[in-house]
Amino acid sequence: MNLHTAMSPIDAPRPTREDEMAYATGWTISGLATLGTIIAVWLFAL
């Protein structure tokens, strides 16, 4: 194994940027809202 392969920048951990956190937060909120809607329709038979 050569040194270049062992120290590949792809494997190096990188800090999470704020825009990635906002993206993940948006998808989480969207998913929870979708689940809430499905459960509300199921419970109240709308």
ABEGO torsion letter per residue (X at the ends): XBAAAAABAAABBBBBBAAAAAAAAAAAAAAAAAAAAAAAAAAAGX
